[in-house]
Amino acid sequence: MDNENIEELNENDESTFILTDEEGNEYPFSLLDFVDYNDDMYVVLAPADSDPESDDDLELVVMQVVMTDEGPTFEMFEDDELAEAVLDKFISSLDESEQ
C-alpha cells in the first residue's frame, strides 16, 4: 500500500468508520492502528463505544487495506491465523510504545 494514502487516512479527522453486516445493520468502529504484515497493510478497529480501560475483553476487528480507484478500502478476510498474527504484531507495537 502506498504510504501517502496511509498518511492521508491518519491525517483525516475522521477516525470512526461505519461497518455494515450482511443484514444491513451499521456499526461504528474506531481506527486503532495500521499494521504492515508480510508486505500487506491491515487495519485494527474497535467498536466505537468500547472502553479500552475497561476490564471487559475488547473485541477487535482486523481488515485488509486494499487500494481501489476511489482510494483505500477495508476488506474482511477469512484467515484466522493471519488475523491472529496481525493482532500479535499490533499488540507488540503497543508494548514497545509503552516502554
C-alpha positions in Angstrom: 0.0 0.0 0.0 1.2 3.5 -0.8 2.4 5.3 2.3 0.9 8.5 1.1 -2.5 7.0 1.3 -1.9 5.7 4.8 -0.7 9.2 5.9 -3.8 10.7 4.3 -6.0 8.4 6.3 -4.0 9.1 9.5 -4.3 12.9 9.0 -8.1 12.6 8.3 -10.0 13.9 11.4 -12.5 11.1 10.9 -11.2 8.0 12.8 -14.6 6.4 13.1 -15.8 4.1 10.3 -19.3 2.5 9.8 -19.2 -1.2 9.1 -22.3 -2.8 7.7 -23.1 -6.5 8.2 -24.9 -8.8 5.7 -28.3 -7.8 7.0 -27.6 -4.1 6.5 -27.0 -3.3 10.2 -24.5 -0.5 10.7 -21.9 -0.4 13.5 -19.4 2.4 14.3 -15.8 1.4 14.7 -12.8 3.4 15.8 -9.5 3.1 14.0 -6.7 1.9 16.4 -3.8 1.5 14.1 -2.4 0.3 10.7 -0.3 -2.9 10.7 2.2 -3.7 7.9 2.4 -7.5 7.8 4.0 -9.6 5.1 4.0 -6.7 2.6 0.3 -6.1 3.1 -1.4 -3.4 5.1 -4.1 -4.2 7.7 -6.2 -2.0 9.9 -7.2 -2.8 13.5 -10.6 -1.5 14.6 -12.5 -1.5 17.9 -16.2 -0.8 18.5 -16.6 3.0 18.8 -18.5 2.7 22.1 -15.9 0.4 23.7 -13.8 1.5 26.6 -10.2 0.3 26.3 -9.6 0.9 30.0 -12.4 -1.5 30.9 -11.8 -4.9 32.3 -14.1 -6.4 29.7 -12.4 -8.1 26.7 -12.1 -5.7 23.8 -13.4 -7.1 20.6 -11.0 -6.1 17.8 -11.6 -6.4 14.1 -8.8 -6.8 11.6 -9.4 -5.9 8.0 -7.1 -5.8 5.0 -6.5 -2.4 3.4 -6.9 -2.6 -0.4 -6.3 0.2 -2.8 -9.1 0.9 -5.3 -9.6 3.7 -7.9 -11.5 5.6 -5.2 -8.7 5.1 -2.6 -8.1 2.7 0.2 -10.9 0.4 1.3 -11.1 -2.1 4.2 -12.0 -5.7 3.3 -12.8 -8.6 5.6 -10.9 -11.9 5.2 -11.4 -15.4 6.5 -7.9 -16.4 7.6 -8.0 -16.7 11.5 -4.2 -17.5 11.7 -3.4 -14.3 9.7 -5.8 -12.2 11.8 -4.1 -13.6 14.9 -0.6 -12.8 13.5 -1.7 -9.2 12.7 -3.1 -8.7 16.2 0.1 -10.1 17.7 2.1 -7.6 15.8 -0.3 -4.8 16.8 -0.1 -5.8 20.5 3.7 -6.0 20.3 3.8 -2.4 18.9 1.7 -1.2 21.8 4.0 -2.9 24.2 7.0 -1.3 22.6 5.4 2.2 22.7 4.7 1.9 26.4 8.4 1.3 27.2 
